[in-house]
Amino acid sequence: MSNASGTLRTPVPVVLAGARGHGRSHLLNIHRLEHLGLVRLVGVCELQPLTAGELEGFGAPEQSSDLDSLLASTGAGIAVLCTPIQTHTDLALTAARHGAHILLEKPPAPSYAEFRRMADAVAAAGVSCQIGFQSLGSHAVAAIRRLIEEGEIGELLGVGAAGAWVRDEAYFRRAPWAGRRRLHGVDVVDGALTNPLAHAVATTLALAGSTRAEDVESIEAELLRANAIESDDTSCVRIVTTAGTRLTVAATLCAETNSEPYVVVHGSRGRITFWYRQDRVLLQRAGHGPEETVHGRTDLLENLVGHVTDGEGLYVPPEETGAFMRVVEAIRLAPDPVALPAAYWHTEPGRDTPRRVVDGIDALVDRSAHTLDLYSELGAPWTLPTRAETR
């Protein structure tokens, strides 16, 4: 393989920690990048070794349940970490000690203190870290920011996001940490807003230009659950930035119908809707017809390789997720989610197991994105205690 200047380049050796479940998508992506000559899978860190079938097309990379020894023996230049949330910081620090650059799955940490420990140690080690918010690799993010800055929708009034997903009861039993706020006394904070629909939060902050920790003035959260879990499966949050912009994110894993999550940027003379998983943007503004565009996307591991080899700018370095981690911290410190009374949800057949559906939640999630209000302000039929607020 050669770079733009024609210089021959050796593929970057990569170790993957966590290759099953969601980690399977990283394995497939590494396979794609191998074919492009960008990387070479040299090691897999899993509690149980992958089978030959699972590693088809990769040859025989070294396998171990110990990341430290695997990095030492392989000399990997990049570590892709797709492991339980509560392990992120320690594994990132292990990679950094070996001089390996890091692609760290979102959320980067279960608490702001752990996030700072990770980010500061990685910076001190002189290695690069990319946080796996794939939506922030969408070229639509920069395009929308330009539209806002050029005044195409007038004054920025606020940004709202909606995420309504269907998850059955088996989803919350997929791992010991799933659906938990804490496990064996250690923070996990696996809730709707902090893990499965974390992209909605991160993308909202990015479109508002408020991605760093110091960009957040205050946070209010309403956390609920229909499932028999510790964490929230139906929740909303309002963030006020230091610029005075109001942002809301409403999410549920108990939707009536599975739908594409989206973010709405509200302006005084129009609005922009962004379906971030599809890279699709709809611009609606006064005096013009609606304009829909679909944008490209840069893969975050590919971007990290380009950063390491050619000095490309990173799309999602840790500091650009500081505001997201402020939201995680507010949710971590909030009172435990309120259990929704059975009168407000019902059970339907799911893909593998039954699923719980919160009555009317799809419309409520949509209304929040368009009005920038929390569930309690929209007249939700359930009764909520005083919402948690962090400043």
C-alpha positions as CSV (number, residue, x, y, z in Angstrom):
1,M,0.0,0.0,0.0
2,S,1.2,3.5,-0.7
3,N,0.1,6.9,0.6
4,A,-0.7,10.1,-1.4
5,S,3.0,10.8,-2.0
6,G,3.6,7.3,-3.3
7,T,5.6,6.1,-0.3
8,L,5.1,2.4,0.5
9,R,3.5,1.9,3.9
10,T,3.2,-1.1,6.1
11,P,-0.3,-1.7,7.4
12,V,-0.8,-0.7,11.0
13,P,-1.0,-3.7,13.4
14,V,-4.2,-3.7,15.3
15,V,-5.5,-5.5,18.4
16,L,-9.2,-5.8,19.0
17,A,-10.5,-6.2,22.6
18,G,-14.1,-7.4,22.6
19,A,-14.8,-9.1,19.3
20,R,-18.3,-10.5,20.0
21,G,-21.6,-8.7,20.3
22,H,-21.2,-5.2,19.1
23,G,-17.5,-6.0,18.8
24,R,-18.4,-8.0,15.7
25,S,-19.0,-4.8,13.8
26,H,-15.4,-3.7,14.6
27,L,-14.1,-7.1,13.4
28,L,-15.9,-6.7,10.1
29,N,-14.6,-3.1,9.7
30,I,-11.0,-4.2,10.4
31,H,-11.5,-6.9,7.7
32,R,-12.6,-4.1,5.3
33,L,-9.6,-2.0,6.2
34,E,-7.2,-5.0,5.8
35,H,-8.4,-5.3,2.2
36,L,-7.5,-1.6,1.7
37,G,-4.0,-2.3,3.1
38,L,-4.5,0.1,6.0
39,V,-4.4,-2.3,9.0
40,R,-3.5,-5.8,9.9
41,L,-5.3,-7.7,12.7
42,V,-2.5,-9.1,14.9
43,G,-4.4,-9.9,18.1
44,V,-7.8,-10.5,19.6
45,C,-8.5,-10.1,23.3
46,E,-11.6,-12.1,24.5
47,L,-12.4,-14.2,27.5
48,Q,-13.1,-17.1,25.3
49,P,-11.0,-17.4,22.1
50,L,-12.7,-16.8,18.8
51,T,-13.3,-19.9,16.7
52,A,-11.8,-20.4,13.2
53,G,-15.2,-19.6,11.8
54,E,-15.4,-16.3,13.6
55,L,-11.9,-15.4,12.3
56,E,-12.5,-16.5,8.8
57,G,-10.5,-14.4,6.4
58,F,-8.0,-13.2,9.1
59,G,-5.5,-16.0,9.2
60,A,-4.5,-16.8,12.8
61,P,-4.1,-13.6,14.9
62,E,-2.8,-14.1,18.4
63,Q,-5.5,-14.5,21.0
64,S,-5.4,-13.9,24.7
65,S,-7.7,-12.8,27.6
66,D,-5.0,-10.5,28.8
67,L,-4.7,-7.2,26.9
68,D,-1.4,-6.3,28.6
69,S,0.4,-9.4,27.4
70,L,-1.2,-9.3,24.0
71,L,-0.1,-5.8,23.3
72,A,3.4,-6.7,24.5
73,S,3.7,-9.7,22.3
74,T,2.2,-8.2,19.2
75,G,3.5,-4.7,19.3
76,A,0.2,-3.4,18.0
77,G,0.1,0.2,17.0
78,I,-3.7,0.6,17.6
79,A,-6.0,-1.0,20.1
80,V,-9.7,-1.1,19.4
81,L,-11.5,-1.4,22.7
82,C,-15.1,-2.6,22.6
83,T,-15.6,-3.9,26.2
84,P,-18.0,-3.3,29.1
85,I,-18.3,0.4,30.0
86,Q,-16.7,0.0,33.4
87,T,-13.5,-1.5,31.9
88,H,-12.9,1.3,29.4
89,T,-10.5,3.5,31.5
90,D,-8.2,0.7,32.7
91,L,-7.9,-0.9,29.3
92,A,-7.3,2.5,27.6
93,L,-4.5,3.1,30.2
94,T,-3.1,-0.4,29.4
95,A,-3.0,0.4,25.7
96,A,-1.4,3.8,26.4
97,R,1.4,2.3,28.5
98,H,2.3,0.2,25.5
99,G,2.3,3.2,23.2
100,A,-0.7,2.0,21.3
101,H,-3.2,4.5,19.9
102,I,-6.8,3.9,20.9
103,L,-10.2,3.6,19.4
104,L,-12.4,3.5,22.4
105,E,-16.1,2.5,22.1
106,K,-18.7,5.0,23.5
107,P,-19.5,5.9,26.2
108,P,-15.8,6.6,27.0
109,A,-16.3,6.1,30.8
110,P,-19.1,5.6,33.4
111,S,-18.2,8.8,35.3
112,Y,-16.6,12.1,34.7
113,A,-13.8,11.2,37.1
114,E,-13.0,8.0,35.2
115,F,-13.2,10.0,31.9
116,R,-10.7,12.5,33.2
117,R,-8.4,9.8,34.5
118,M,-8.5,8.2,31.1
119,A,-8.1,11.3,29.0
120,D,-5.3,12.8,31.1
121,A,-3.3,9.6,31.2
122,V,-3.7,9.1,27.4
123,A,-2.5,12.6,26.8
124,A,0.5,12.2,29.2
125,A,1.5,9.0,27.4
126,G,1.6,10.8,24.0
127,V,-0.8,8.5,22.2
128,S,-3.9,9.4,20.3
129,C,-7.5,8.4,21.3
130,Q,-10.6,8.4,19.2
131,I,-14.0,8.0,20.9
132,G,-16.3,5.8,18.9
133,F,-19.2,8.2,18.3
134,Q,-19.6,7.1,14.6
135,S,-22.3,9.7,14.0
136,L,-19.6,12.4,14.5
137,G,-17.8,11.0,11.5
138,S,-20.7,12.1,9.3
139,H,-19.8,14.9,6.9
140,A,-23.3,16.2,7.6
141,V,-22.2,17.5,11.0
142,A,-19.8,20.0,9.5
143,A,-22.3,20.9,6.8
144,I,-25.1,21.6,9.3
145,R,-22.7,23.7,11.4
146,R,-21.9,25.8,8.3
147,L,-25.6,26.3,7.7
148,I,-26.1,27.5,11.2
149,E,-23.1,29.8,11.2
150,E,-24.1,31.3,7.9
151,G,-27.5,32.2,9.2
152,E,-29.5,30.0,6.8
153,I,-32.1,29.3,9.5
154,G,-31.8,32.6,11.3
155,E,-30.9,32.8,15.0
156,L,-30.2,29.4,16.7
157,L,-33.0,28.9,19.1
158,G,-32.3,25.3,20.3
159,V,-31.6,21.7,19.3
160,G,-33.8,18.7,20.1
161,A,-33.3,15.0,19.6
162,A,-35.6,12.0,19.5
163,G,-34.8,8.4,19.7
164,A,-37.5,5.7,19.8
165,W,-36.2,2.2,19.7
166,V,-37.6,-1.3,20.3
167,R,-35.7,-3.6,22.6
168,D,-37.0,-6.8,24.1
169,E,-36.3,-8.1,27.6
170,A,-33.4,-10.3,26.4
171,Y,-31.6,-7.1,25.5
172,F,-31.3,-6.2,29.2
173,R,-30.0,-9.7,29.9
174,R,-27.3,-9.8,27.2
175,A,-24.5,-9.2,29.7
176,P,-24.1,-9.0,33.5
177,W,-23.7,-5.2,33.2
178,A,-26.6,-4.6,30.9
179,G,-29.3,-2.4,32.4
180,R,-27.2,-1.7,35.4
181,R,-26.3,1.6,37.0
182,R,-23.7,-0.1,39.2
183,L,-22.2,-3.6,39.3
184,H,-20.3,-4.9,42.4
185,G,-20.1,-1.4,43.7
186,V,-18.6,0.0,40.4
187,D,-20.4,2.5,38.2
188,V,-21.7,1.3,34.9
189,V,-24.5,3.8,34.0
190,D,-25.9,1.8,31.1
191,G,-29.0,3.8,30.4
192,A,-30.9,4.8,27.2
193,L,-29.2,8.2,26.9
194,T,-25.7,7.0,28.0
195,N,-25.3,3.9,25.8
196,P,-27.7,2.8,23.1
197,L,-28.9,6.3,22.2
198,A,-25.8,8.1,23.3
199,H,-25.2,9.2,19.7
200,A,-28.4,11.3,20.0
201,V,-26.8,13.2,22.9
202,A,-23.4,13.6,21.4
203,T,-24.8,14.7,18.0
204,T,-27.0,17.2,19.6
205,L,-24.1,18.7,21.4
206,A,-22.0,18.7,18.2
207,L,-24.6,20.5,16.2
208,A,-24.9,23.1,18.9
209,G,-21.1,23.6,18.8
210,S,-21.0,22.7,22.5
211,T,-18.9,19.5,22.8
212,R,-16.4,20.4,25.5
213,A,-17.1,20.1,29.3
214,E,-16.8,23.8,29.8
215,D,-19.6,24.4,27.3
216,V,-22.3,23.1,29.7
217,E,-24.0,25.4,32.1
218,S,-26.7,23.1,33.5
219,I,-28.4,19.7,33.0
220,E,-31.9,18.5,34.0
221,A,-32.7,14.8,33.7
222,E,-35.9,12.7,33.9
223,L,-35.1,9.0,34.2
224,L,-37.8,6.3,34.0
225,R,-38.0,2.6,33.4
226,A,-40.7,0.2,32.3
227,N,-38.4,-2.9,32.4
228,A,-37.3,-4.6,35.6
229,I,-33.8,-3.1,35.5
230,E,-31.7,-0.6,37.5
231,S,-31.1,1.9,34.7
232,D,-33.4,4.0,32.6
233,D,-35.0,2.8,29.4
234,T,-37.2,5.9,28.9
235,S,-35.6,9.2,29.7
236,C,-35.1,12.8,28.7
237,V,-32.5,15.4,29.4
238,R,-32.2,19.2,29.0
239,I,-28.8,20.8,28.6
240,V,-28.3,24.6,28.7
241,T,-25.0,25.6,27.2
242,T,-22.8,28.5,28.4
243,A,-24.0,30.3,25.3
244,G,-27.6,30.0,26.6
245,T,-28.7,27.5,24.0
246,R,-31.4,25.0,25.1
247,L,-30.8,21.4,24.1
248,T,-33.1,18.4,24.8
249,V,-32.8,14.7,24.1
250,A,-35.8,12.4,24.6
251,A,-35.2,8.6,24.3
252,T,-36.9,5.3,24.9
253,L,-36.1,1.6,24.4
254,C,-39.8,0.9,24.9
255,A,-41.1,2.4,21.6
256,E,-44.4,1.3,20.0
257,T,-42.5,1.3,16.6
258,N,-38.8,1.2,16.0
259,S,-37.8,4.4,14.2
260,E,-34.7,6.3,13.0
261,P,-33.4,8.7,15.7
262,Y,-33.0,12.3,14.6
263,V,-31.9,15.7,15.7
264,V,-33.8,18.9,14.9
265,V,-31.9,22.3,14.9
266,H,-34.4,25.1,15.5
267,G,-33.8,28.5,14.1
268,S,-35.8,31.8,14.0
269,R,-36.4,31.4,10.2
270,G,-36.3,27.6,9.7
271,R,-35.0,24.3,10.9
272,I,-32.7,21.5,10.0
273,T,-33.5,17.8,10.6
274,F,-30.6,15.3,10.7
275,W,-31.2,11.5,10.7
276,Y,-27.7,10.8,11.9
277,R,-27.6,7.0,11.2
278,Q,-28.5,7.7,7.6
279,D,-26.4,10.9,7.1
280,R,-29.6,12.5,5.8
281,V,-30.3,16.2,6.2
282,L,-33.6,18.1,5.6
283,L,-33.3,21.9,5.4
284,Q,-36.6,23.8,5.8
285,R,-36.5,27.6,5.8
286,A,-38.6,30.6,5.1
287,G,-38.9,31.6,1.4
288,H,-37.5,28.3,0.1
289,G,-38.7,24.8,-0.7
290,P,-37.4,21.9,1.4
291,E,-33.9,20.7,0.5
292,E,-32.8,17.2,1.3
293,T,-29.2,16.0,1.1
294,V,-27.3,12.8,1.9
295,H,-23.7,13.2,3.0
296,G,-20.7,11.0,3.2
297,R,-19.1,9.6,6.3
298,T,-15.5,8.9,7.5
299,D,-15.0,5.7,9.4
300,L,-13.5,6.5,12.8
301,L,-10.9,3.7,12.7
302,E,-9.8,4.8,9.2
303,N,-9.5,8.3,10.5
304,L,-7.4,7.2,13.4
305,V,-5.1,5.3,11.0
306,G,-4.9,8.5,8.9
307,H,-4.1,10.5,12.0
308,V,-1.3,8.1,13.1
309,T,0.3,7.8,9.6
310,D,-0.4,11.1,7.9
311,G,-1.3,13.6,10.7
312,E,-5.0,13.8,9.7
313,G,-7.1,15.6,12.3
314,L,-9.1,13.3,14.7
315,Y,-12.9,13.6,14.4
316,V,-13.6,12.7,18.0
317,P,-10.7,13.1,20.5
318,P,-11.6,12.8,24.2
319,E,-11.9,16.5,24.9
320,E,-14.6,16.8,22.3
321,T,-16.7,14.4,24.4
322,G,-16.4,16.3,27.6
323,A,-19.9,17.8,27.4
324,F,-21.3,14.3,26.7
325,M,-19.5,13.1,29.8
326,R,-21.1,15.9,31.8
327,V,-24.4,14.5,30.8
328,V,-23.3,11.0,31.8
329,E,-22.2,12.4,35.2
330,A,-25.6,14.1,35.8
331,I,-27.4,10.8,35.0
332,R,-25.0,8.9,37.3
333,L,-25.7,11.3,40.2
334,A,-29.4,11.5,39.6
335,P,-31.9,9.5,41.8
336,D,-32.5,6.0,40.5
337,P,-35.0,5.9,37.6
338,V,-38.6,5.9,38.5
339,A,-40.4,2.6,37.8
340,L,-43.4,3.4,35.6
341,P,-46.6,1.9,37.0
342,A,-48.0,-1.0,35.0
343,A,-51.0,1.0,34.0
344,Y,-48.7,3.0,31.6
345,W,-47.0,0.2,29.7
346,H,-48.0,-3.1,28.2
347,T,-46.2,-6.2,26.9
348,E,-46.0,-7.3,23.3
349,P,-44.1,-10.2,21.6
350,G,-40.5,-9.3,20.8
351,R,-38.0,-10.8,18.4
352,D,-36.7,-13.3,21.0
353,T,-38.5,-12.5,24.2
354,P,-41.5,-10.3,25.2
355,R,-40.9,-6.5,25.2
356,R,-42.4,-3.7,27.2
357,V,-44.1,-0.8,25.4
358,V,-44.7,2.5,27.1
359,D,-48.1,3.8,25.9
360,G,-47.9,6.9,23.7
361,I,-44.2,7.3,24.1
362,D,-43.4,7.6,20.4
363,A,-45.5,10.8,20.1
364,L,-44.1,12.1,23.4
365,V,-40.5,11.6,22.2
366,D,-41.2,13.4,18.9
367,R,-43.0,16.3,20.7
368,S,-40.0,16.8,23.0
369,A,-37.6,17.2,20.0
370,H,-39.9,19.8,18.4
371,T,-40.8,21.8,21.5
372,L,-37.6,21.4,23.5
373,D,-39.7,20.4,26.6
374,L,-39.1,17.6,29.1
375,Y,-41.7,14.8,29.5
376,S,-43.1,16.4,32.6
377,E,-43.7,19.7,30.8
378,L,-45.5,17.9,28.0
379,G,-48.2,16.5,30.3
380,A,-46.9,13.0,30.4
381,P,-49.6,10.8,32.1
382,W,-47.3,9.4,34.7
383,T,-46.3,11.3,37.8
384,L,-42.6,12.3,38.2
385,P,-40.8,13.5,41.2
386,T,-38.8,16.7,41.1
387,R,-36.3,16.2,38.2
388,A,-32.6,16.0,38.9
389,E,-30.6,19.1,38.1
390,T,-26.9,19.6,37.9
391,R,-25.0,22.8,37.5
